[in-house]
Amino acid sequence: MSTPKSKPDHNRPAKLAAFDRLLTVMDELRENCPWDKKQTLESIRHLTIEETYELSDAILENDLQEVKKEIGDIMLHMVFYSRIASETNEFDVSDVLNSICDKLVHRHPHIYGDVEVKDEKQVKENWEKLKLKEKGNVSVLGGVPKSLPAMVKAMRIQEKARGVGFDWDNQNQVWDKVHEELEEFKAEVEKKDQEKARDEFGDLLFSLVNYSRFVNIDPEEALERTNKKFIKRFQFLESESKKDGKKMGEMTLSEMDEYWEKAKTIKS
């Protein structure tokens, strides 16, 4: 199969020049800035995690200018890691980029090979099967990072299991499972068995995450949107009640609910 062609990118020279400029700035900072000279892979790790969450926030807020800024911050970190590794001849940024290109080509045999696929589902299934064959992946679930937040991890576990055919046939089956887990959770709560109730609650959440896949909802995004909505409405309650001379902690639930209902009428 011949190499597929992409549309001509007339702005490619500018993009390459910008990336070259970032590499140059990184080199200059690493060699001349006291702070940058001291950094290690470990010391900037937590900063990368923070920047990733900031990018996530910007995406949820649909603030594209902020998205641009946060992408830049993360790209800086990727270049920073590569520069640090190059100093001990472990790898450099060209190794990083060629590695990801090689992986993408290998895992897209329907584009760069002779494999035929019908839809996105088959693409994902092939991706997981190829990962399993690669060195180091002895389990389908081996590539799920241990430190992922629990809800994101549940989603990735389920997606990987689905990639090898271990999944429900339809969403009605999953919905029945949600109801089953809810009843089991309620039963343990009524028995006042805290440990079993906790386990059943975990099963309930896992089944809800499963159902969300079948209706094309990202559970992490959905919950975070609800978090943000609650924060905005609660802060409205705080500010508006303060204007009326009322204090949080001294109002009745009924009084607070009046502000809450007003907050619900305000578009985000």
Disulfide bonds with the S-S distance in Angstrom:
none
